[in-house]
Amino acid sequence: MIAYNKIWLTSLRLQNDVKENQNRGYITAEEFKNIKDKYPVGFYTPGLFARIGLFILTIIVVTFADGILSLLFASASNLFDTAGWVFFLSILSYTALEVIVSSKHHYRSGVDDALLFISALLSGVASAMLFSHYNVVYYMPVSATIFILSLYFTIRFADMLMAALCGAALFAFIYFGWTKLVPFGIATIPFVIMLVSAGLYWGSYNLNRQKQFAGYYNCILIAQIIFLLGLYTAGNYYVVQTLGDNISDQAGKPIPLGTFFWLWTMLIPLVYLGWGIFKKNTVLLRMGLVLIAAAIATFRYYYHVLPLDMVLTMGGALILGIAYTAMRYLKTPKHGFTYAEPDTGHMMDHLKVESLIVAETFAKVPSPPAEERSRFGGGDFGGGGSSSSY
């Protein structure tokens, strides 16, 4: 189902893994070259800055092309401002995407990224136009349509942005559908989102361990982050109270089961952190650290115990103390943990190498010798008899 060449994708993952082993000193450069020659990759994948430039250029070209096409048909028909026309423009971008991937073998080149982004954006706009009436948007069918389209784009192109959009659209569909169709939906929606998030995270965790889904590793990783965030946000006291105030007429009043939601707000980040340490899972570790800050911000919003500058100073000192203690303790690796930097190279480490290559390329451009300048005839100024000595 994936649009890209599966053999090349497998070879690319193999080359990335072997490159890490070369950086760690497990294999030599010659061995790495032999592996690359044996498992070639035919994708067109430029560098980071070229990818950004191609992305911007493609956005500009498609925008102008869609604008000119819309102007041409604006006076000829009444389709210009309808959802069908926007869907048609989305289909054009999607068709161009399929062609550029299948014939030109673009992979994360910036061109395919831009075409996918434009196609998804136009599809979302068309869905909002289709399911709206007199400036009233019906969010449940809109979110359902966006979920289906983004799920297809994720499966077809293994794009992380589409995976994030798919997860967000799914939560939106559950929220609007449950609160609109189910009695007492407002009171029970936090628990529904909690159950759905936990189940989806568990399923994605098991899915990521299966080899047949190796091409979707990054997408599944993004989905796990969305599910973990949804699990915490569903029980965050501030989020629950804000959503309840916006829907019901209980603004400013304490929410039911407030103690439970306060415990959820404060303890879930610690659960993420502890479970991440136990499982050596960096996603859980980082989510736990980020959500600890969110929990403190939530508490600070309701209870002004200390001035903000004092809270920031004490928090910074506490974090520095914990970091220093952990570094001293893990100076000698213990239980599989260490404070040393990983051996895997970072993308920005290649910046100096690329700069040297560019400089060397420009340095080799020869300048024309002065004596080879063309002279077309008599005269003292190189012209065809343009002086008095003609």
C-alpha positions in Angstrom: 0.0 0.0 0.0 2.9 2.3 0.6 3.7 4.4 -2.4 7.5 4.3 -2.2 9.6 1.5 -3.5 9.7 -1.1 -0.7 13.0 -2.6 -1.6 14.7 0.8 -1.6 13.0 1.6 1.8 14.4 -1.6 3.2 17.9 -0.8 1.8 17.6 2.8 3.2 16.9 1.5 6.7 19.7 -1.0 6.4 22.1 1.8 5.4 21.0 4.0 8.3 21.6 1.2 10.7 25.0 0.3 9.2 26.0 4.0 9.3 25.3 4.1 13.0 27.6 1.1 13.4 30.3 2.8 11.4 30.0 5.9 13.6 30.4 3.7 16.7 33.5 2.1 15.1 32.1 -1.4 14.7 32.7 -1.5 10.9 35.1 0.4 8.6 34.3 2.9 5.9 35.2 0.4 3.2 32.8 -2.1 4.6 30.1 0.5 4.7 30.7 1.4 1.1 30.5 -2.2 0.1 27.1 -2.6 1.8 25.8 0.6 0.1 26.9 -0.8 -3.3 25.2 -4.1 -2.6 22.0 -2.5 -1.3 21.5 0.6 -3.5 18.8 3.3 -2.9 17.4 5.1 -6.0 15.4 7.8 -4.2 16.0 11.5 -4.8 16.5 12.8 -1.3 18.4 16.1 -1.2 19.9 17.7 1.9 17.9 19.6 4.6 18.3 23.1 3.2 17.5 21.9 -0.3 14.5 20.1 1.0 13.2 23.3 2.7 13.8 25.3 -0.5 12.0 22.8 -2.7 9.1 22.7 -0.3 8.7 26.5 -0.4 9.1 26.6 -4.1 6.5 23.9 -4.7 4.1 25.7 -2.4 4.5 28.9 -4.5 4.2 27.1 -7.8 1.1 25.1 -6.9 -0.5 28.2 -5.3 0.0 30.2 -8.5 -1.2 27.4 -10.7 -4.4 26.8 -8.6 -5.0 30.6 -8.6 -4.7 30.9 -12.4 -6.8 27.8 -12.9 -9.5 29.1 -10.6 -9.5 32.5 -12.4 -9.9 30.8 -15.7 -13.0 28.9 -14.6 -14.4 31.5 -12.3 -16.4 33.3 -15.0 -17.3 30.1 -16.9 -19.1 28.2 -14.1 -20.4 28.5 -10.5 -18.0 25.9 -9.1 -15.3 28.4 -8.1 -16.5 28.8 -4.5 -17.8 25.3 -3.9 -16.4 22.4 -2.0 -16.3 20.4 -5.2 -13.8 22.8 -6.8 -11.6 22.7 -3.7 -11.7 18.9 -3.8 -10.8 19.0 -7.5 -7.7 21.1 -6.7 -6.8 18.6 -4.0 -7.1 15.7 -6.4 -4.8 17.6 -8.9 -2.1 18.0 -6.2 -2.5 14.3 -5.1 -2.2 13.2 -8.8 1.0 15.2 -9.1 2.2 13.6 -5.9 1.7 10.1 -7.1 3.4 10.9 -10.4 6.4 12.5 -8.7 6.8 9.6 -6.4 6.4 6.8 -8.9 8.2 8.3 -11.9 10.8 10.6 -10.4 11.3 8.6 -7.2 11.2 11.6 -4.8 11.4 10.6 -1.2 11.3 13.3 1.5 12.6 15.7 -1.2 10.5 18.7 -0.2 8.4 18.4 -3.4 6.5 15.4 -2.3 6.1 16.9 1.2 4.6 20.1 -0.2 2.2 18.3 -2.5 1.0 16.0 0.3 0.6 19.0 2.6 -1.4 21.0 0.0 -3.6 18.0 -0.9 -4.4 17.4 2.8 -5.0 21.1 3.5 -7.4 21.5 0.5 -9.2 18.3 1.5 -9.7 19.6 5.0 -11.0 22.9 3.7 -13.3 21.2 1.3 -14.7 19.0 4.1 -15.4 22.1 6.2 -17.2 23.7 3.3 -19.2 20.6 2.6 -20.4 20.1 6.1 -21.3 23.7 6.9 -24.6 25.5 6.6 -25.0 29.2 7.1 -21.7 29.6 8.8 -22.4 26.7 11.2 -19.8 23.9 10.9 -20.8 20.3 11.8 -17.6 19.2 13.4 -18.4 15.5 13.7 -18.5 14.7 10.0 -15.7 17.2 9.3 -13.4 15.4 11.8 -14.5 12.0 10.5 -13.6 13.0 7.0 -10.2 14.4 8.0 -9.5 11.3 10.0 -10.2 9.0 7.0 -8.2 11.1 4.6 -5.2 11.6 6.9 -5.2 7.9 7.8 -5.1 7.1 4.0 -2.2 9.6 3.6 -0.4 8.1 6.5 -0.7 4.5 5.2 0.2 5.6 1.6 3.1 7.9 2.3 4.2 7.1 5.9 4.2 10.8 6.7 4.6 11.8 10.4 2.6 15.0 10.0 -0.3 13.1 8.6 0.0 10.6 11.5 -0.3 13.4 14.0 -3.3 14.9 12.1 -4.9 11.5 12.0 -4.6 11.1 15.8 -5.9 14.6 16.5 -8.8 14.1 14.1 -9.7 10.8 15.8 -9.9 12.5 19.2 -12.0 15.3 17.8 -14.4 12.9 16.2 -14.8 10.9 19.5 -15.3 14.2 21.4 -17.9 15.7 19.2 -19.7 12.5 18.5 -19.9 11.4 22.2 -20.9 14.8 23.6 -23.6 15.2 20.9 -25.1 11.7 20.6 -24.7 10.2 24.1 -26.7 11.3 27.1 -24.5 12.7 29.8 -21.7 12.8 27.2 -20.2 15.9 28.7 -19.8 14.3 32.1 -18.3 11.1 30.7 -16.2 12.2 27.8 -12.9 12.5 29.9 -13.1 8.9 30.8 -13.9 7.8 27.3 -10.9 9.7 25.9 -8.8 8.1 28.7 -9.9 4.6 27.8 -9.5 5.2 24.0 -6.0 6.8 24.5 -4.8 4.0 26.7 -6.1 1.3 24.3 -4.6 3.0 21.2 -1.2 3.5 22.9 -1.1 -0.2 23.9 -2.0 -1.3 20.4 0.5 1.0 18.8 3.2 -0.2 21.2 2.6 -3.8 20.2 2.3 -2.8 16.5 5.7 -1.1 16.5 7.3 -4.4 17.5 6.2 -6.2 14.4 8.6 -6.3 11.5 6.0 -5.9 8.7 5.3 -2.3 10.0 9.0 -1.2 10.1 8.3 1.3 7.4 5.9 3.1 9.7 8.1 3.3 12.7 8.2 7.1 12.8 4.5 7.4 12.2 3.8 5.0 15.0 6.1 6.9 17.3 4.2 10.1 16.6 1.0 8.3 17.2 2.2 7.1 20.6 3.1 10.7 21.5 -0.4 11.9 20.5 -2.1 9.0 22.5 0.0 9.7 25.6 -0.8 13.4 25.4 -4.5 12.6 24.9 -4.5 10.3 27.9 -3.1 13.1 30.2 -5.1 15.9 28.7 -8.4 14.1 29.1 -7.9 14.2 32.9 -6.1 17.5 33.3 -8.1 19.6 35.7 -7.8 22.8 33.7 -8.8 21.2 30.4 -11.8 19.4 32.0 -13.1 22.6 33.6 -12.5 24.7 30.5 -14.4 22.3 28.2 -17.2 22.0 30.7 -17.5 25.8 31.0 -17.6 26.2 27.3 -20.4 23.6 26.8 -22.6 23.9 29.9 -23.7 26.8 32.1 -21.6 25.8 35.1 -18.9 28.4 34.4 -16.7 29.2 37.4 -18.1 26.3 39.6 -16.0 23.4 40.8 -16.2 20.4 38.6 -17.5 17.0 39.8 -14.8 14.5 40.9 -12.4 17.4 41.2 -10.1 15.5 43.6 -9.7 12.7 41.0 -8.8 15.1 38.2 -6.3 16.9 40.5 -4.6 13.6 41.3 -4.6 12.7 37.6 -3.0 16.0 36.7 -0.2 15.6 39.2 0.5 11.9 39.2 0.2 10.9 35.5 3.5 12.7 34.6 5.2 10.9 37.4 3.8 7.6 36.2 5.1 8.3 32.7 8.5 9.1 34.1 8.7 6.0 36.3 7.4 3.7 33.6 9.8 5.1 31.1 12.7 4.5 33.5 11.6 1.0 34.2 11.1 0.2 30.5 14.0 2.4 29.2 11.5 4.1 26.9 12.6 7.5 25.8 9.1 8.5 24.6 7.6 8.0 28.1 10.6 9.7 29.7 10.4 12.8 27.7 6.6 13.0 27.8 6.8 12.7 31.6 9.3 15.5 31.9 7.2 17.8 29.6 4.0 17.0 31.4 5.5 17.7 34.8 5.9 21.3 33.7 2.3 21.2 32.5 1.1 19.9 35.9 3.1 22.6 37.7 1.6 25.3 35.4 -1.9 23.9 36.0 -1.4 24.1 39.8 0.1 27.6 39.5 -2.9 28.8 37.6 -5.3 28.0 40.4 -3.1 28.4 43.5 -0.7 31.4 43.8 1.4 30.0 46.7 4.6 32.0 45.8 5.5 34.8 43.4 6.3 33.6 39.9 10.0 34.7 40.0 10.5 32.7 43.2 8.8 29.7 41.8 11.0 29.8 38.7 14.1 30.2 40.7 13.3 27.4 43.1 12.3 25.1 40.2 15.5 25.9 38.3 17.6 25.2 41.3 15.8 21.9 41.9 16.2 20.8 38.3 19.9 21.7 38.4 20.4 19.8 41.6 18.6 16.7 40.3 20.6 16.8 37.0 23.9 17.2 38.9 23.1 14.3 41.2 22.0 12.1 38.3 25.2 12.9 36.4 27.4 12.0 39.3 25.5 8.8 40.0 25.5 7.7 36.4 29.1 8.6 35.7 29.6 4.9 35.9 26.8 3.2 34.0 24.3 1.5 36.3 21.3 -0.8 35.3 21.6 0.2 31.6 21.6 3.9 32.2 24.4 6.4 31.6 24.7 10.2 31.3 27.2 9.9 28.4 26.0 11.2 25.0 24.8 8.5 22.5 27.1 7.3 19.7 24.5 8.0 17.1 25.5 11.0 14.9 23.2 14.0 14.7 22.1 15.5 11.5 23.6 18.9 12.2 27.0 17.3 12.6 27.3 17.2 8.8 26.9 21.0 8.5 30.6 21.7 8.4 31.2 18.9 5.8 28.6 20.3 3.5 30.1 23.8 3.9 33.5 22.5 2.9 32.0 20.8 -0.1 30.3 23.9 -1.2 33.4 26.0 -0.7 35.5 23.5 -2.6 33.0 23.5 -5.5 33.2 27.3 -5.9 36.9 27.3 -5.4 37.4 25.1 -8.5 35.6 27.5 -10.9 38.4 28.8 -13.2 38.7 32.5 -14.1 39.3 33.2 -17.9 42.8 34.5 -18.7 43.1 38.1 -19.7 44.9 37.4 -22.9 42.0 35.2 -24.2 39.7 38.2 -24.4 38.2 38.5 -27.9 39.4 41.3 -30.1 37.5 41.8 -33.3 39.7 44.1 -35.4 41.8 47.2 -35.4 41.7 50.0 -33.0 43.1 50.5 -29.5 39.9 49.7 -27.5 39.2 46.1 -28.7 36.4 47.2 -31.0 36.1 46.8 -34.8 38.0 50.0 -35.8 36.5 52.2 -33.1 39.5 54.4 -32.6 41.4 56.9 -34.6 44.0 54.3 -35.7 41.5 52.5 -37.8 
